[in-house]
Amino acid sequence: MRHRKRGRHLNRNAAHRRSLFRNLSRALITHESIVTTLPKAKELRPFVEKLITLAKRANAVVAAAAGKGEAEEKKAKLQALHYRRLAMAELGPTHGTGIWNKKEELVEDPKNTSQKKSADTVLKKLFRELGPRFADRPGGYTRVLKRHERRLGDAGATAVIELLKAGEKKVQVRAKAPVAPTAPAPVAPAPAPEAPPATT
């Protein structure tokens, strides 16, 4: 029995599983939507959401300290740097992996002001775009959608895991309106039983 042993093993040892989640999370941050197997998507969700929460906290700390003085801003930047280093530790040694577009071209850093070209990285996108995007959302930054198509080879169930768009709300089924209580219909009194005919 596997009591108190959270998570799926995915037929891998711990180091291989960690590498798998790092690779999948880098792909998800880059493309914002990937196709994988359903069990991997369900296990990837908490891994990625913890990274986004770190980015969100860093964004909130810096925003809260804005305009409160130079000492407070410096302290906030140090705290934000701490969150960035925690995310770097989770993403692994290739946290600086560049972001590639659909044409297989390296995306340049939009905030780079120097003449030297530098690539936009997964970590930069996480802290610049995704943290502020989900600033007002208390959790649930991803969506897992099951696909009809099975994986070729072992016919494993596949799913799409994607990040929510800015300001997007999860669709909820509209609740049925409660039925108004009605007064019971008046019941007519039952007719009196007829007396049997007298026989003489």
C-alpha positions in Angstrom: 0.0 0.0 0.0 1.1 3.6 -0.7 -0.4 5.4 2.3 0.9 8.9 2.8 3.0 8.8 -0.3 1.8 11.8 -2.4 2.2 12.0 -6.1 2.7 9.6 -9.1 6.0 7.9 -9.7 5.5 8.0 -13.5 7.8 4.9 -13.7 10.9 7.1 -13.0 13.3 7.6 -10.1 13.3 10.9 -8.2 16.1 12.6 -10.2 14.5 11.6 -13.5 11.1 12.9 -12.3 12.6 16.2 -11.3 14.2 16.6 -14.7 10.9 15.8 -16.4 9.0 18.4 -14.4 11.7 21.0 -15.1 11.6 20.4 -18.8 7.8 20.4 -19.0 7.6 23.6 -16.9 10.1 25.4 -19.1 8.1 24.3 -22.1 4.8 25.5 -20.5 6.2 28.9 -19.5 7.7 29.4 -23.0 4.6 28.3 -25.1 1.9 28.7 -22.4 0.2 25.5 -23.7 1.6 22.0 -24.2 0.3 18.5 -25.0 1.4 15.7 -22.7 -0.1 12.6 -21.0 -2.8 13.2 -18.5 -0.9 11.9 -15.5 2.1 14.1 -16.3 -0.2 17.1 -16.7 -1.8 16.5 -13.4 1.6 16.2 -11.6 3.0 19.2 -13.5 0.3 21.5 -12.3 1.4 22.0 -8.7 5.1 22.2 -9.7 4.4 25.1 -12.1 1.9 26.8 -9.9 4.5 27.1 -7.1 6.9 28.8 -9.5 4.2 31.3 -10.5 3.4 31.9 -6.9 7.1 32.8 -6.3 7.0 35.3 -9.2 3.7 36.7 -7.9 5.1 37.2 -4.4 8.2 39.0 -5.9 6.0 41.3 -7.9 3.8 42.0 -4.8 6.8 42.8 -2.6 8.2 45.3 -5.1 4.8 46.9 -5.7 4.1 47.3 -2.0 7.4 49.1 -1.3 7.2 51.5 -4.3 7.2 55.1 -3.0 8.0 54.2 0.6 11.6 55.4 0.6 14.9 54.1 -0.7 15.6 51.8 2.2 12.2 50.0 1.9 12.7 49.7 -1.9 16.1 48.1 -1.4 14.8 45.7 1.1 11.9 44.8 -1.2 14.4 44.2 -4.1 16.4 41.9 -1.9 13.3 39.9 -1.0 12.3 39.7 -4.7 15.8 38.5 -5.5 15.4 35.8 -2.9 12.2 34.6 -4.6 13.9 34.6 -8.0 16.7 32.5 -6.6 14.2 30.0 -5.2 12.6 29.7 -8.6 16.1 29.3 -10.2 16.7 26.4 -7.8 13.5 24.7 -8.8 14.0 25.2 -12.5 17.5 23.8 -12.3 20.8 24.8 -13.9 19.2 25.6 -17.3 16.9 28.3 -15.9 18.5 30.7 -18.3 17.2 28.7 -21.3 16.2 31.0 -24.1 12.6 31.3 -25.4 12.1 30.2 -29.0 9.2 31.2 -31.1 7.2 29.0 -33.6 9.7 29.8 -36.4 12.6 28.4 -34.3 14.1 31.8 -33.8 15.4 33.0 -30.4 13.2 35.7 -28.9 15.2 38.8 -27.9 14.8 40.4 -24.5 12.4 43.3 -24.9 13.8 45.2 -21.9 17.4 45.1 -23.1 18.6 48.6 -23.8 22.3 47.9 -24.6 23.6 47.3 -28.1 24.5 43.8 -27.2 21.7 41.3 -28.1 20.5 39.1 -25.3 17.9 36.4 -25.4 14.7 36.5 -23.4 14.8 33.6 -20.9 12.2 31.4 -19.1 13.0 33.0 -15.8 12.6 36.5 -17.1 9.3 35.7 -18.6 8.1 34.0 -15.4 8.9 37.1 -13.3 8.1 39.9 -15.8 4.9 38.5 -17.4 3.4 35.7 -15.4 3.9 37.1 -12.0 2.0 40.4 -12.8 -0.6 38.6 -14.9 -1.8 36.5 -11.9 -1.3 39.2 -9.2 -5.0 39.3 -8.3 -5.6 35.6 -8.6 -5.4 33.5 -5.4 -4.4 30.3 -7.2 -5.3 28.0 -10.1 -3.2 29.5 -12.8 -3.3 26.4 -15.1 -6.0 24.4 -16.8 -5.9 20.7 -17.8 -8.1 19.7 -20.7 -8.4 16.0 -21.6 -8.0 15.2 -25.3 -9.9 12.6 -27.3 -6.7 11.5 -29.1 -4.6 8.8 -27.6 -0.9 8.7 -27.6 0.6 6.7 -30.5 2.4 3.6 -29.3 0.8 2.8 -25.9 -2.6 4.6 -26.4 -2.0 6.6 -23.2 -4.6 9.3 -22.4 -3.3 12.8 -23.5 -4.2 16.2 -22.2 -3.5 19.9 -22.9 -2.1 21.9 -19.9 -2.2 25.6 -20.4 -1.8 28.9 -18.5 -4.9 31.1 -18.1 -5.0 34.3 -20.0 -4.9 37.7 -18.3 -8.1 38.5 -16.5 -9.7 35.1 -17.5 -12.2 33.5 -15.1 -12.7 29.8 -14.9 -16.1 29.0 -16.4 -18.6 27.8 -13.8 -21.8 26.0 -14.6 -24.7 28.4 -13.9 -26.5 27.3 -10.8 -30.2 26.4 -11.2 -32.6 28.9 -9.8 -34.3 27.6 -6.7 -37.9 26.5 -7.2 -40.3 28.8 -5.6 -42.3 27.1 -2.9 -46.0 26.9 -3.8 -48.9 26.5 -1.6 -50.4 23.0 -1.7 -53.5 22.7 -3.8 -56.7 22.6 -1.7 -57.8 19.0 -1.3 -61.5 18.4 -1.9 -63.2 16.4 0.9 -63.6 12.8 0.1 -67.3 11.8 -0.6 -69.1 10.1 2.2 -69.5 6.3 1.6 -72.9 5.3 0.4 -75.0 3.2 2.6 -75.8 -0.2 1.2 -79.3 -0.6 -0.1 -81.7 -2.0 2.4 -83.0 -5.5 1.6 -86.5 -6.6 2.7 
